[in-house]
Amino acid sequence: MKYAIVTGGTKGIGKATVIELLKRDYFVTTNYASDTQTANETEWQKTKTEEIRQNIYRKTAIKRFAEVSEVASAICFCLDNGFINGSVIEINGGYNFK
């Protein structure tokens, strides 16, 4: 049996991660700590002006924000691979802070 705990699993990226884990036969426990900006990152993105969004897009290799499913997929990759341990996987679309 495979188990996973997902914080913020009721909205946004957390919810997409839960759905993906369930498809992969995980038993999932969730909680939500009312961190609206993190849990609803896509909602946060929508509140930005077009000028701010374009400035962020220009700083990424793929010229857009991540899709929730892309972040969830990366998290599931780490969970599915038993050899990944103590690693930092950057899910940033090639973001350059310059």
ROMI-124101 format. One record per residue (C-alpha): x, y, z; residue number from 1. Coordinates in steps of 0.02 Angstrom, whole numbers, padded with zeros to 5 digits. Example, Ala and Ser with C-alpha at 12.3 -4.5 7.8 and 13.67 -1.06 7.14 Angstrom:
BEGIN
+--------+--------+--------+-----+
:      u :      v :      w :  nr :
+--------+--------+--------+-----+
:  00615 : -00225 :  00390 :   1 :
:  00684 : -00053 :  00357 :   2 :
+--------+--------+--------+-----+
***
This chain:
BEGIN
+--------+--------+--------+-----+
:      u :      v :      w :  nr :
+--------+--------+--------+-----+
:  00000 :  00000 :  00000 :   1 :
:  00056 :  00176 : -00040 :   2 :
:  00009 :  00321 :  00073 :   3 :
:  00024 :  00509 :  00051 :   4 :
: -00017 :  00661 :  00156 :   5 :
: -00057 :  00819 :  00060 :   6 :
: -00072 :  00985 :  00150 :   7 :
: -00191 :  01106 :  00069 :   8 :
: -00270 :  00962 : -00024 :   9 :
: -00439 :  01043 : -00047 :  10 :
: -00394 :  01180 : -00172 :  11 :
: -00276 :  01225 : -00314 :  12 :
: -00112 :  01130 : -00329 :  13 :
: -00148 :  01026 : -00174 :  14 :
: -00314 :  00964 : -00245 :  15 :
: -00235 :  00922 : -00413 :  16 :
: -00099 :  00825 : -00321 :  17 :
: -00229 :  00726 : -00223 :  18 :
: -00323 :  00682 : -00383 :  19 :
: -00163 :  00625 : -00468 :  20 :
: -00111 :  00520 : -00318 :  21 :
: -00282 :  00437 : -00310 :  22 :
: -00264 :  00389 : -00495 :  23 :
: -00100 :  00305 : -00445 :  24 :
: -00185 :  00202 : -00308 :  25 :
: -00120 :  00301 : -00158 :  26 :
: -00217 :  00314 :  00003 :  27 :
: -00221 :  00502 :  00030 :  28 :
: -00248 :  00605 :  00187 :  29 :
: -00272 :  00792 :  00166 :  30 :
: -00282 :  00947 :  00272 :  31 :
: -00303 :  01131 :  00238 :  32 :
: -00223 :  01270 :  00340 :  33 :
: -00307 :  01421 :  00260 :  34 :
: -00153 :  01487 :  00170 :  35 :
: -00254 :  01563 :  00030 :  36 :
: -00111 :  01629 : -00076 :  37 :
: -00021 :  01462 : -00080 :  38 :
: -00175 :  01353 : -00093 :  39 :
: -00251 :  01460 : -00231 :  40 :
: -00094 :  01507 : -00323 :  41 :
: -00186 :  01511 : -00487 :  42 :
: -00309 :  01634 : -00410 :  43 :
: -00161 :  01739 : -00353 :  44 :
: -00095 :  01739 : -00530 :  45 :
: -00263 :  01797 : -00598 :  46 :
: -00259 :  01951 : -00486 :  47 :
: -00100 :  02017 : -00567 :  48 :
: -00109 :  02151 : -00700 :  49 :
: -00065 :  02104 : -00877 :  50 :
:  00095 :  02206 : -00862 :  51 :
:  00151 :  02107 : -00708 :  52 :
:  00104 :  01941 : -00790 :  53 :
:  00202 :  01983 : -00948 :  54 :
:  00353 :  02033 : -00843 :  55 :
:  00348 :  01864 : -00756 :  56 :
:  00321 :  01772 : -00921 :  57 :
:  00475 :  01854 : -00997 :  58 :
:  00579 :  01787 : -00853 :  59 :
:  00532 :  01604 : -00886 :  60 :
:  00594 :  01492 : -01024 :  61 :
:  00417 :  01434 : -01064 :  62 :
:  00340 :  01609 : -01057 :  63 :
:  00191 :  01564 : -00945 :  64 :
:  00140 :  01511 : -00770 :  65 :
:  00139 :  01327 : -00727 :  66 :
: -00022 :  01230 : -00743 :  67 :
: -00082 :  01152 : -00580 :  68 :
: -00071 :  00979 : -00661 :  69 :
:  00113 :  01009 : -00703 :  70 :
:  00157 :  01043 : -00522 :  71 :
:  00053 :  00894 : -00464 :  72 :
:  00141 :  00782 : -00589 :  73 :
:  00313 :  00834 : -00524 :  74 :
:  00260 :  00798 : -00345 :  75 :
:  00194 :  00627 : -00396 :  76 :
:  00358 :  00591 : -00487 :  77 :
:  00451 :  00617 : -00324 :  78 :
:  00330 :  00507 : -00228 :  79 :
:  00334 :  00367 : -00357 :  80 :
:  00525 :  00360 : -00363 :  81 :
:  00592 :  00275 : -00207 :  82 :
:  00771 :  00333 : -00242 :  83 :
:  00732 :  00519 : -00234 :  84 :
:  00771 :  00572 : -00058 :  85 :
:  00816 :  00743 :  00012 :  86 :
:  00816 :  00823 : -00160 :  87 :
:  00750 :  00992 : -00213 :  88 :
:  00654 :  00985 : -00376 :  89 :
:  00630 :  01160 : -00445 :  90 :
:  00465 :  01178 : -00536 :  91 :
:  00492 :  01351 : -00605 :  92 :
:  00479 :  01344 : -00794 :  93 :
:  00659 :  01405 : -00808 :  94 :
:  00624 :  01563 : -00708 :  95 :
:  00768 :  01687 : -00710 :  96 :
:  00764 :  01818 : -00573 :  97 :
:  00853 :  01949 : -00680 :  98 :
+--------+--------+--------+-----+
***
